């Protein structure tokens, strides 16, 4: 059985939750990382939704992240795990897209992108609106701010700093301190 590639751009970067055989930095063209999905399960509730990252289609954009290679022997169980985790409310669409790996190869990888037609899509929020929502939301996997801070810190540690996430992380810390 052939190996499976999975693209991590948010919490999968620091908490994949599955066994991988190799990983390397990768880039996905045509999408940008964005806090454009309301979270009503993992990082918020229906009463007080938080925000989670999604891949939002954007011309001339690209998203840097981590490509995980999973051996073919556990590919099916890994996909089952990811579908239970990522497709909990059907706001993500599971797709296969071409990733450019750091070593120059291109691979086909499973990616989770936002369904702009889904009611949880909120791509028009300003950064300040995002910060306000993230600062106060808590869901089944903990505070929304933890998700933000962990993702920003891990991307920076990998040499993939994200200016918007860095700004949001600083702003949320200020909001939570007041």
N, C-alpha and C positions, 0 to 999 in steps of 0.2 A: 504494500500500500504506500502511496506517495505521501510525502510530508505536507503539512498544512501551514500556511503563513497567516498571521493575525496582526493587524495594525493597532497599536496602542497610542493614543494621543491625549488621554485624560487619566482616569484612575487605573487603567490597565498598565500604565507606565510603572506605577509604584505598587500596585496590588493586582497582578494578573489573575491569581487564583487558580492557575493551571500549570502543569509541568511543561516546560519548554526545553528543547534540546540546544537551541542557539538563539541569539538575539543580536541585533545591530540597529544602529540608527538608520532611519529611512525617511523618505519624503513622499507625500501623496499630492499630486498636482490636481488642481481644479476644485479644491475644498479648503476651507479655513476652519480653524478651531474656534469655537464660539460658545459662550454661555447663552444658548438660544433655546434651551429646553427646560420647561417647568418640571421640577422633580416633586412628585407626590408620594413616592415610596422610599427611596434610599436617602435623600437629603432634604426632604420636606414632607409636608402632609397635604391632603386635599384642602384643609382649612388654611394652611399657611405654606404654600408651595415654595420650595427652594429652586435653585438652578443647577443644572449639570451641563457639562460640555457636550457638544455634538459637532460633527463635521457638517458644515453648511456649505452647499455648493456656491462657488464664486469664481467667475472668470478671472484668469490671470493670477489666481491665488494658489498657495501651496501650504501644506501643513507638515511640520517636522514632528517625528515621534519615534517609536520603537517598533521594529518588526520582530515578532516572535515566531520561531519555527517550532512546530510541534510534530513529533514523529507520527508516521502514518498509523502505528499501532493504537494510538490514543486519540486520533483525530476526531472520531465520532463522539466519544465521551466529552472531549473538549468543546466541541460545537454544542453539544447538549447543555453543558454548563454555561457557556456564553449566552445561549439563547434564553435560558432561564434568568440570567442576570441582566442582560441588555434589552431583551424584548418584553420586559415585564408589563409595559403599558402600550406597546405597539407604536410608540413615537419614533423609534429608530427603524430604519430599513436595513436589512442585512444585504450587503452587496459584495461583489468581488471586483476589486480594482487593481490596477498596476501600481506597485510601489517601486521606487528607485532606492536601492540599498546603498549604504555607505561604501561598500566594496565595488560599486559600479554595476552590479547585476540588477535586473528587473525581475520581480516575481509577482505572481497573482496572489492577492491576500484578501482575507475576509475583513471587511470594514463595516462599521455601523454609522450610518448617516441619518440626519434628521429628515423626517417626513414633513415638509413644509405645510402640507394640508392637514396635519394632525393638530388638534386643539392645544397641545402642549408646546407647540412651536411659538417662540416669542423673540424673533430675531430683531425686532425694532427697539429693544430696550437700550437706553443709554448706559454708559459705564457706571454712572452714579446710581441709576435704578438697579442695576445688577448688584452693586455693592450693598445697597440698602436691603435687598431681598436676601442675599447670601448671609449678611451679618446676623439676621434673626431667625433663620430657618434651621430646623432639626428634623431628621427623618430616621428611618429604621437602621441606617448605617452610621448615624451620628450627625454632628453639626455640619451644616453646609460649608461653614468657614474652614473646617478641617480638610474637606475635599479640595477646596481652593488652595489652601496653604501647602498641602502635601504635593499637589500637582505642580504648582509654581516652583517649589523647592527642588523637586526631582528633575523637572525639565532643565532648570538652571544648572544643577549638578551634572547633568549629561552634556552640558554645553549647548543647550537648546532654549535659552531664555525667551520668554514670551512677554513682550512689553505690556500688553493688556492685562495678563495675569499678574504680573509684578505690580502694576498700578492697583488692581483690584485687591490684591493681598495687603498692600500697605493701607489702602483706604478702609478695608474691613477691620483691620487692627485698630485704627483710629475710632471707627464707629463703635466697636465693642468695648473700647476703653472709656467711653463717655457714658 
